[in-house]
Amino acid sequence: MAINPALLVSAAMMQDYFVDNATGLAMSDGVITMYQDDSRTTLKNWYYQTGIPGNYTYLPLDNPLTLSAVGTISDPSGNDTIPFYYPYSEIDSSVVQAYYVTVVDSNGQAQFTRQNFPGSNLGSGGGGVTGTNTEENYIINNVYWRNIGSATLTNTQNQIVAPSQHDGYLNNAGTQDGNSDIRFLKNINGAVDNISFIPMTQTLQMDITPETQLSMTCSTPLSAGETEKCIQYPVSLHLATLSNGINATTPVVATIVFHAQNITGNANGILEIYLYQFYGTGAPTQPFPVLLYTANLTNTYQRFAFTFPLPAAPASTSLGGGGDDALFVQVGYPLNKSFGINHTKPQFYLSTTPPTNNFATYDQIEAIINSPRTGDLRASLNPFAPFGWVGMDNGSIGSPTSNASMPDQNTWPLYWLLWNGVGVSWAPMVDGLAYGINAITDWNAGRGIRLTDMLSNVITGANVGAGEVSGSFLTAAVQTGSPIVLTFAFYNMFMKV
């Protein structure tokens, strides 16, 4: 597979000059060898630049490479050159893959080695991915405030386990469609999986230790058939939000940080971190999650961090009609195997230098996780419908090309919720016909759906006085024949899309 030149990182100096560590003289005919850092017998290409302005190309340098008579790096023609490093897998240009470098003199005597190279230089230098680092973590509620507690998930394939991002996502728990919040996902029932949110018992490395960790066990695995078992964290609604970096050809570089441990006495202590581009409900095809990193765990909590370029957003023709495409990080567990694994504080930064003091107060988290959700109601004397809400004035919602009174792309989550959670009796189609195959089919067909009836925006109440009853006394009043006096409060009602 051809490399992506935008991911090349040039040498930081105008000329690299090597000296013998004993004499201080030029390392004439010394030898440099480039390996993969995680496979130190596997050679890894490095490159030099050739061509003309506007049409530069990058070709592999010799590997191993013999230095010139004055200890400099030369291309195959003997010309002094600056090396370019490619700290990503050349198979997919997505997985970070650092170098392990060895340098020996002309007699084969070791001079020095470099591991995890270029390390912190990733993203700097000519031709590399540049930008301003941030210290904002985009995985909301990574300390699991307001969680499910504990649950057995043997026959559960999609379950919200802790709140997180939700606005614009499909946010019903327990369905194959819901994708908001922090969720447990698996593709098949049967394995005895248990989740518990329990207090931390170890101090984290290079981070602030939270109160809570997510503990996941599989005591009775299936022998085969599992292709997915993970905790899914939402990162961004809509793939286009992170499709480009500084310009159309420079990808956004991100770093994922997480802390994990194997539970003592359990085998198969491995976590796999995936990036999932969900193309949206009704997309022609859905891509598979991309494996970014594999962590081999010990019985002590370890901090894991790795950097990678975000993939470009797909063409709009590849996305579903609902407009709920999104980017997720998945923490994947061993498949068809028993295990016991704890992890906590997953973090996602648009940075190559993530902080070591990630922290948010519970009030900060609460403001997001308990913000109004799709389907919530709002009463106000103000007739203005806030953006993100629709007035419940016996109208209807649907796609931009629908027959609804409020045809708007952003109403899709509410459309889906009414279609699946209320039903035709309370939310009939505008055309009066029965529901179709599923919500996205009716949406794409331009069929509006009516909002639930709110009695022309009137909330009924009752005066409490002689011979009058209200509230919980209503049933008793009907049974005894007591008179009922109702008063009406005129409010404007709105529903969150």
TORDREN-574878 format. One record per residue (C-alpha): x, y, z; residue in one letter; residue number from 1. Coordinates in pm, whole numbers, plus 32768, in hexadecimal, padded with zeros to 4 digits. Each point is the difference from the previous one (the first is absolute). Example, Ala and Ser with C-alpha at 12.3 -4.5 7.8 and 13.67 -1.06 7.14 Angstrom:
2
PT     x     y     z  residu  num
PT  84CE  7E3E  830C       A    1
PT  8089  8158  7FBE       S    2
//
This chain:
497
PT     x     y     z  residu  num
PT  8000  8000  8000       M    1
PT  8087  815C  7FA8       A    2
PT  8058  80DF  8123       I    3
PT  7F4F  8148  8049       N    4
PT  810C  8111  7FDA       P    5
PT  7F40  80E1  80EF       A    6
PT  805F  7F12  8119       L    7
PT  8178  800F  7FC1       L    8
PT  80CE  80A3  8111       V    9
PT  8146  809F  7F8F       S   10
PT  8143  8009  80C4       A   11
PT  8003  812E  80E4       A   12
PT  815F  806F  7F93       M   13
PT  8072  8079  7EAA       M   14
PT  8113  7EF7  8005       Q   15
PT  8030  7ECB  80D7       D   16
PT  816E  7FC7  8061       Y   17
PT  8068  7ECE  80C7       F   18
PT  813B  7FEA  80D6       V   19
PT  80AE  7EDB  80A2       D   20
PT  7FAA  7FF1  8172       N   21
PT  8169  7FAD  805E       A   22
PT  80CC  80EB  7F23       T   23
PT  7F09  8114  7FAF       G   24
PT  8068  7FE6  7E92       L   25
PT  7F16  7FD7  7ED8       A   26
PT  7F6E  7EA4  7FFE       M   27
PT  8081  7FA6  7EA8       S   28
PT  7F4A  7ED2  7F6C       D   29
PT  7F2F  7FCF  8137       G   30
PT  7EB9  7F44  7FCD       V   31
PT  7E9D  806A  805E       I   32
PT  7EE5  7EFF  8005       T   33
PT  7E8E  804F  8022       M   34
PT  7F14  7F01  809F       Y   35
PT  7E98  8003  8074       Q   36
PT  8004  805E  8172       D   37
PT  7F09  7EEE  805B       D   38
PT  80AF  7EFB  7F25       S   39
PT  8174  8042  8017       R   40
PT  8065  7F02  7EFA       T   41
PT  7F14  808D  7EF7       T   42
PT  8095  8112  7F28       L   43
PT  7F39  8144  7FD4       K   44
PT  8029  80EC  7ED9       N   45
PT  8080  8164  801B       W   46
PT  8005  80F3  7EDD       Y   47
PT  80AC  8117  7F43       Y   48
PT  7F65  8113  7F2E       Q   49
PT  8037  8023  7E8A       T   50
PT  7F57  80B3  7EDF       G   51
PT  7FAF  816E  7FBD       I   52
PT  7F27  8105  80B0       P   53
PT  7E94  7FA1  7FE1       G   54
PT  8059  7E9A  7FA8       N   55
PT  80D5  7F77  811B       Y   56
PT  8009  7E89  8036       T   57
PT  808C  7F30  811D       Y   58
PT  80CF  7EC6  7FCA       L   59
PT  808C  7F06  80FA       P   60
PT  8160  8031  8080       L   61
PT  80E8  7ED6  801D       D   62
PT  7FB6  7F34  8138       N   63
PT  80F9  7FB7  8093       P   64
PT  80AA  8140  7F8B       L   65
PT  8177  803B  7FFD       T   66
PT  8065  8162  8061       L   67
PT  80E0  80D2  7F22       S   68
PT  8171  8032  8040       A   69
PT  7FA9  8131  80D3       V   70
PT  7EEA  7F55  80C5       G   71
PT  7ED1  808E  7F4A       T   72
PT  7ECC  7F5C  7F67       I   73
PT  8003  7FDB  7E86       S   74
PT  7EFE  7F8D  7F03       D   75
PT  804B  7ED6  7F17       P   76
PT  80B2  80EE  7F0F       S   77
PT  80EF  8076  810D       G   78
PT  7F5D  8153  8031       N   79
PT  7FE8  8090  815F       D   80
PT  7E8F  7FF8  8060       T   81
PT  7F09  803B  811A       I   82
PT  7F45  7EC3  806B       P   83
PT  7E87  7FF4  8021       F   84
PT  7F62  7F15  80FA       Y   85
PT  7EAB  7F57  7FE2       Y   86
PT  7F8B  7FB1  8163       P   87
PT  7EC8  7F47  7F8A       Y   88
PT  7FB8  7EAB  7F72       S   89
PT  8033  7FFC  7E88       E   90
PT  7EE6  7F04  7FE4       I   91
PT  7EEB  80F5  8059       D   92
PT  80AD  814B  805E       S   93
PT  7F28  8005  8138       S   94
PT  80A4  7F35  8113       V   95
PT  8121  80B3  80A8       V   96
PT  8144  7F3F  7FCD       Q   97
PT  813D  809A  808E       A   98
PT  8168  7FAB  7FA7       Y   99
PT  810E  7F43  80BB       Y  100
PT  8150  8081  7F84       V  101
PT  815A  7F63  8027       T  102
PT  814A  80AA  7FA9       V  103
PT  814E  7F47  7FED       V  104
PT  8156  8071  7F8B       D  105
PT  80B9  7F72  7ED4       S  106
PT  8085  7EE5  80DA       N  107
PT  7EA6  7F9D  8079       G  108
PT  802D  8096  815A       Q  109
PT  7EB8  8081  8090       A  110
PT  7FE9  8179  8020       Q  111
PT  7E9A  803E  8072       F  112
PT  7E94  7F9C  7FD0       T  113
PT  7EBD  80C8  7FF3       R  114
PT  7EB1  7F69  805C       Q  115
PT  7EA3  808D  7FC2       N  116
PT  8098  80EE  7F02       F  117
PT  7FA4  8114  7FA2       P  118
PT  7F2C  7FFA  813E       G  119
PT  7F9A  815C  806E       S  120
PT  806E  808A  7EAD       N  121
PT  7ED5  7F5C  7F5D       L  122
PT  7F44  810C  7F47       G  123
PT  8122  80FA  7FF0       S  124
PT  80F4  8053  7EEF       G  125
PT  7FD7  8036  7E8E       G  126
PT  7EFB  7F2F  7F55       G  127
PT  7F73  7F77  8144       G  128
PT  7EB3  8038  80A4       V  129
PT  8006  814C  80B5       T  130
PT  7F0A  80C0  80D2       G  131
PT  7FB9  808D  8156       T  132
PT  7FE6  7EFB  8110       N  133
PT  7ED1  8006  80E4       T  134
PT  7FC8  7F7C  815D       E  135
PT  7E8A  7FCA  7FDF       E  136
PT  7F89  7E9D  8024       N  137
PT  7EE2  7FAA  7F14       Y  138
PT  7F8B  7EC4  80B2       I  139
PT  7EF7  808D  80E6       I  140
PT  7FD3  7F62  8159       N  141
PT  8130  7F20  7FF0       N  142
PT  7FE6  7FDA  817C       V  143
PT  7EA5  7F60  7FE6       Y  144
PT  7F2B  80F6  80C7       W  145
PT  7E94  7F82  8018       R  146
PT  804A  7E9D  7F89       N  147
PT  7F2C  7EC3  7FEC       I  148
PT  80A2  7F6A  8138       G  149
PT  801A  7E92  7FA2       S  150
PT  7F4E  7F1F  7F0A       A  151
PT  800C  7EAA  7F62       T  152
PT  800C  8028  7E87       L  153
PT  7FE5  7E95  7F8F       T  154
PT  7EDB  8046  7F19       N  155
PT  803D  8171  7FC4       T  156
PT  80A0  8080  7EC1       Q  157
PT  7FD7  8178  8028       N  158
PT  7FE9  80A7  8154       Q  159
PT  8046  815E  8083       I  160
PT  80E5  7FD1  812C       V  161
PT  8052  816E  804A       A  162
PT  7F89  814B  7F71       P  163
PT  80D4  80CD  7F12       S  164
PT  7FBE  80C1  7EBE       Q  165
PT  7E9B  7FDB  7F83       H  166
PT  7F89  8130  7F3D       D  167
PT  7FB2  7F9B  7E9C       G  168
PT  804D  7E8F  803A       Y  169
PT  7EF9  7EF0  8010       L  170
PT  7FE9  7FD6  8177       N  171
PT  7F1F  7EDD  8054       N  172
PT  80A8  7EF4  80D1       A  173
PT  7FCE  7E91  7FB6       G  174
PT  7FCE  8020  7E89       T  175
PT  80E4  7FB2  7EDE       Q  176
PT  7FDA  8166  7F88       D  177
PT  805A  80CD  8132       G  178
PT  8160  808F  7FFE       N  179
PT  800C  811F  80F8       S  180
PT  80AD  7FF6  8152       D  181
PT  80FD  7EFD  8077       I  182
PT  7F87  7EA9  7F94       R  183
PT  804E  7E90  801D       F  184
PT  7FE6  7F57  7EAC       L  185
PT  8020  7E9B  7F89       K  186
PT  7F8B  7F50  7EC7       N  187
PT  7F6F  7EC1  8093       I  188
PT  7F5B  7F8D  8143       N  189
PT  806C  7EE0  80DC       G  190
PT  814A  8051  80AA       A  191
PT  7FDB  804F  8173       V  192
PT  807C  8168  8006       D  193
PT  7FEC  80D9  8137       N  194
PT  8048  8171  8029       I  195
PT  803B  80B9  8147       S  196
PT  8066  8162  8050       F  197
PT  80D7  7FDC  8135       I  198
PT  80E7  80E0  80CF       P  199
PT  8168  802A  7F90       M  200
PT  80FB  7F42  80D6       T  201
PT  8143  806A  7F4F       Q  202
PT  809C  8150  7FB4       T  203
PT  8020  8055  7E90       L  204
PT  8149  8051  7F58       Q  205
PT  8027  8161  7F74       M  206
PT  7E94  805F  8039       D  207
PT  7F05  8061  8109       I  208
PT  7F64  7EC8  8095       T  209
PT  7E83  7FF9  7FE6       P  210
PT  7F11  7F68  80F9       E  211
PT  7F75  7EFB  7F14       T  212
PT  8077  7EF6  7F0E       Q  213
PT  7F40  7F2C  7F05       L  214
PT  802A  7E8F  8050       S  215
PT  7F9F  7F05  7EF3       M  216
PT  8008  7E85  8020       T  217
PT  7FA1  7EDA  7F28       C  218
PT  7FE2  7ECA  80D7       S  219
PT  7F68  7F17  7EFD       T  220
PT  8068  8050  7E9B       P  221
PT  7F73  7F81  7EBB       L  222
PT  80DE  7F14  7F3D       S  223
PT  7FCE  80C2  7EBC       A  224
PT  7F28  8105  7F57       G  225
PT  8069  8140  80AD       E  226
PT  807C  8114  7F1B       T  227
PT  7FC1  8128  80E6       E  228
PT  8004  8039  8177       K  229
PT  805B  815B  8070       C  230
PT  7FB5  813F  80BC       I  231
PT  7FB2  8114  7F06       Q  232
PT  8048  816F  8049       Y  233
PT  7F70  8117  7F24       P  234
PT  80FC  8104  7F89       V  235
PT  7F53  80DB  7EFD       S  236
PT  7EAE  8012  7F57       L  237
PT  8034  8012  7E82       H  238
PT  813E  7F80  7F5F       L  239
PT  803E  8143  7F43       A  240
PT  8049  80BB  8144       T  241
PT  8159  7F5D  8012       L  242
PT  8038  7FAE  7E92       S  243
PT  8116  80FB  7FB9       N  244
PT  8116  80A5  80C0       G  245
PT  80AF  8142  7FA5       I  246
PT  7FA6  7FCB  7E94       N  247
PT  7F52  7F04  7F23       A  248
PT  8134  7F1F  7FE2       T  249
PT  807B  8007  8168       T  250
PT  7F4A  7F0C  80E4       P  251
PT  7FA4  804A  8166       V  252
PT  80EE  7F55  80F1       V  253
PT  7F6E  7F77  8142       A  254
PT  8084  7F51  8135       T  255
PT  7F41  7F01  80CD       I  256
PT  805D  7FC5  816C       V  257
PT  7F6E  7EF7  80E4       F  258
PT  8056  7F42  813E       H  259
PT  7FC4  7E8B  8029       A  260
PT  805C  7ECB  80C6       Q  261
PT  7FC5  7E8C  7FF3       N  262
PT  7F3D  7F80  812D       I  263
PT  80E2  7F14  80C2       T  264
PT  7FBB  7E92  7FB8       G  265
PT  7F6D  8038  7EA5       N  266
PT  8098  7FA0  7EB4       A  267
PT  7FE5  80BB  7EB5       N  268
PT  8054  8158  8088       G  269
PT  7FF8  80B8  7EB4       I  270
PT  7F43  8139  7F96       L  271
PT  7FE3  8075  7E97       E  272
PT  7FAF  816A  7FAF       I  273
PT  7F34  8042  7EC6       Y  274
PT  7F8F  8136  7F46       L  275
PT  7EA2  7FDE  7F6F       Y  276
PT  7F75  80E1  7EF0       Q  277
PT  7E88  7FC9  800A       F  278
PT  7F74  806D  7EAE       Y  279
PT  7EA6  8040  808E       G  280
PT  7EAE  7F51  8004       T  281
PT  7FA2  7F82  7EA6       G  282
PT  8161  801A  7F6B       A  283
PT  8037  7F16  7ED5       P  284
PT  811D  7F56  80BC       T  285
PT  80A4  8024  8153       Q  286
PT  817B  7FE4  8028       P  287
PT  809E  7F1E  8100       F  288
PT  80A8  809F  812E       P  289
PT  8175  8037  7FC4       V  290
PT  80F4  7F68  80FA       L  291
PT  80EA  8110  8081       L  292
PT  80B4  7F66  8126       Y  293
PT  8025  7EBD  80C6       T  294
PT  8050  8014  8172       A  295
PT  8093  7ED8  80BE       N  296
PT  7F94  8030  8169       L  297
PT  809E  7FA8  814B       T  298
PT  7F65  7FE8  815B       N  299
PT  806D  8166  8041       T  300
PT  7F59  812A  7F5D       Y  301
PT  80C6  8082  7ED6       Q  302
PT  7FDB  813F  7F35       R  303
PT  7FEB  7FCE  7E89       F  304
PT  8019  811C  7F03       A  305
PT  801F  7FFD  7E85       F  306
PT  7FDE  80FC  7EE6       T  307
PT  7F5E  7FCE  7EAC       F  308
PT  7F70  80C6  7ED9       P  309
PT  7E87  800D  7FE6       L  310
PT  7F70  7F76  7EBC       P  311
PT  7F51  80E8  7F0E       A  312
PT  7E86  8011  7FFE       A  313
PT  7F56  7F31  7EF1       P  314
PT  7F48  8097  7EDB       A  315
PT  7EA4  807E  8055       S  316
PT  7F6E  7EF2  7F1D       T  317
PT  808A  7EFA  80F1       S  318
PT  7F48  808F  812D       L  319
PT  7EA5  7FA3  8079       G  320
PT  7ED7  80E4  7FCD       G  321
PT  7FCC  8045  8172       G  322
PT  813C  80CC  8027       G  323
PT  8064  7F52  8143       D  324
PT  8158  7F8F  7F8C       D  325
PT  8100  8013  8117       A  326
PT  815C  7FA5  8079       L  327
PT  8036  7F0D  811F       F  328
PT  811B  7F61  80C3       V  329
PT  7FCD  7E95  8060       Q  330
PT  80B8  7F47  8116       V  331
PT  7FF4  7E98  7F89       G  332
PT  800F  7ECB  80DE       Y  333
PT  8081  7EA3  7FAC       P  334
PT  7F0A  7F3F  7F25       L  335
PT  7F86  7E9F  804F       N  336
PT  80DD  7FFE  8136       K  337
PT  7FDA  8031  8175       S  338
PT  80A0  8138  8093       F  339
PT  7FF9  80FC  8119       G  340
PT  8071  8162  7FAB       I  341
PT  7FE4  8157  80A2       N  342
PT  802F  8147  7F49       H  343
PT  7FBC  816E  8045       T  344
PT  802D  8164  7F81       K  345
PT  800C  7FCC  7E86       P  346
PT  8063  814C  7F60       Q  347
PT  8001  808B  7E9D       F  348
PT  80D1  8133  7FAD       Y  349
PT  8046  80C1  7EC1       L  350
PT  8168  800A  806C       S  351
PT  8149  7F44  7FF0       T  352
PT  8056  8063  8165       T  353
PT  7EDA  7FA2  80DF       P  354
PT  7FF2  808B  8163       P  355
PT  803C  7F31  8137       T  356
PT  7EFC  80AF  80D5       N  357
PT  7EB3  7FBE  7F56       N  358
PT  7EE6  8067  80E8       F  359
PT  7E9A  8081  7FF3       A  360
PT  7F1E  8047  8127       T  361
PT  7EBB  7F41  8020       Y  362
PT  7F41  8143  7FCA       D  363
PT  80B2  802E  7EB3       Q  364
PT  7FA8  7E9D  7F9B       I  365
PT  7E9B  8020  8082       E  366
PT  7FC3  8131  7F26       A  367
PT  8038  7F2B  7ECA       I  368
PT  7F75  7EAD  805B       I  369
PT  7EBC  8090  808D       N  370
PT  7FC5  8108  7EF5       S  371
PT  7EAE  7FDD  7F4F       P  372
PT  7FDF  7EC0  7F39       R  373
PT  7F3B  7FA9  7EC9       T  374
PT  7E90  7FE3  805F       G  375
PT  8014  80DB  8137       D  376
PT  7EE5  80FD  802A       L  377
PT  8015  8170  8055       R  378
PT  7EE9  80ED  806A       A  379
PT  8020  8177  7FDE       S  380
PT  7F30  813B  7FEE       L  381
PT  80F5  806F  7EF1       N  382
PT  7F85  7F92  7EA8       P  383
PT  8162  7FF9  7F70       F  384
PT  8071  7E9E  7FAD       A  385
PT  816F  7FE4  8066       P  386
PT  80E2  7F6E  7EF8       F  387
PT  800F  7E8A  8035       G  388
PT  7E92  7FF8  806E       W  389
PT  7EBA  7FEA  7F39       V  390
PT  7EB6  8098  8067       G  391
PT  7EF3  7F03  805B       M  392
PT  7EED  80B0  7F40       D  393
PT  7F6C  7ECB  7F5C       N  394
PT  810C  8013  7EF4       G  395
PT  80DA  7EF6  7F64       S  396
PT  8171  7FC1  7FBF       I  397
PT  80C0  7F55  7EEB       G  398
PT  8124  8013  7F0E       S  399
PT  8046  8142  7F3F       P  400
PT  7F3D  7F77  7ED5       T  401
PT  7EDE  7F74  80CA       S  402
PT  7E93  8065  8014       N  403
PT  802D  8068  816E       A  404
PT  7FAF  815A  8083       S  405
PT  8162  800C  8090       M  406
PT  80E0  7F5D  7EFB       P  407
PT  815B  800D  809C       D  408
PT  812C  7F15  7FF9       Q  409
PT  8042  803B  8172       N  410
PT  7EB1  7F69  8063       T  411
PT  8072  7E9E  7FA7       W  412
PT  8050  7F8E  8166       P  413
PT  7EA2  8069  8073       L  414
PT  7F63  7F63  7ECA       Y  415
PT  80B0  7EB9  8050       W  416
PT  7F99  8015  816F       L  417
PT  7E90  803A  7FAE       L  418
PT  8000  7EF0  7EF6       W  419
PT  809D  7EFC  80E7       N  420
PT  7F89  806E  8157       G  421
PT  7EA1  808C  7FD5       V  422
PT  7F64  7F51  7ED9       G  423
PT  7EFF  8052  7EF9       V  424
PT  7EE2  8029  80F8       S  425
PT  809D  8132  80A3       W  426
PT  80E8  8076  7EEB       A  427
PT  7F56  7FAF  7EB4       P  428
PT  809B  8040  7EAC       M  429
PT  7F90  8140  7F54       V  430
PT  7F7A  7F38  7ED9       D  431
PT  7F27  7F32  80EC       G  432
PT  8095  7EB6  7F8F       L  433
PT  80A5  7EF5  80D5       A  434
PT  816D  800F  8060       Y  435
PT  80F4  7F6F  7F03       G  436
PT  811C  7F08  8030       I  437
PT  80C5  80DB  80F0       N  438
PT  802E  816B  8060       A  439
PT  8119  8050  7F0C       I  440
PT  7F3A  7F73  7EDA       T  441
PT  7ED7  80E2  804F       D  442
PT  80EB  8126  803C       W  443
PT  80B1  7FD1  7EB2       N  444
PT  7EAD  7FDE  7F53       A  445
PT  7FA0  815C  807B       G  446
PT  7EE9  7F89  80E2       R  447
PT  7FC3  80F9  8119       G  448
PT  7FA0  7F87  815A       I  449
PT  7F17  80BE  80E6       R  450
PT  806C  8070  8158       L  451
PT  7F3B  7F77  8124       T  452
PT  7EC2  80C7  8043       D  453
PT  801C  8105  8115       M  454
PT  7E91  8072  8003       L  455
PT  804F  8140  7F43       S  456
PT  8114  8060  80F3       N  457
PT  7F21  7FFF  8134       V  458
PT  8063  7F69  814D       I  459
PT  7ED3  7FB3  80DA       T  460
PT  7FF4  8039  8175       G  461
PT  7EF0  8013  8109       A  462
PT  7F9E  80F5  8111       N  463
PT  7FE9  7F62  8153       V  464
PT  7EDA  8087  80C4       G  465
PT  7EA7  7FAA  807F       A  466
PT  7F6E  7EF9  7F24       G  467
PT  8135  7FFD  7F24       E  468
PT  8112  7EF9  7FD4       V  469
PT  8141  7FE3  7F3F       S  470
PT  812D  7F25  7FBB       G  471
PT  7FF6  7EB2  80B3       S  472
PT  7E95  803E  8069       F  473
PT  7F86  8000  7E98       L  474
PT  7FAA  7E8E  7FF7       T  475
PT  7F4F  8010  814F       A  476
PT  7F37  812D  7F8D       A  477
PT  7F84  7F48  7ED0       V  478
PT  7F9D  7ED4  80D1       Q  479
PT  7F3E  80CF  80FF       T  480
PT  7F65  80F5  7F0F       G  481
PT  80AA  812F  809B       S  482
PT  8014  8130  7F1E       P  483
PT  8150  8047  7F58       I  484
PT  8067  8164  7FB1       V  485
PT  8125  801A  7F10       L  486
PT  80D4  8130  7FBB       T  487
PT  80E5  8021  7ED4       F  488
PT  8164  8083  7FF8       A  489
PT  806D  805F  7EA4       F  490
PT  816A  7FAB  7FC7       Y  491
PT  80D6  7FD1  7ECC       N  492
PT  807F  7E9B  7FF1       M  493
PT  8140  7F93  7F51       F  494
PT  80AC  7EB2  7FC4       M  495
PT  8178  7FCB  7FE3       K  496
PT  806F  7F7B  7EAF       V  497
//
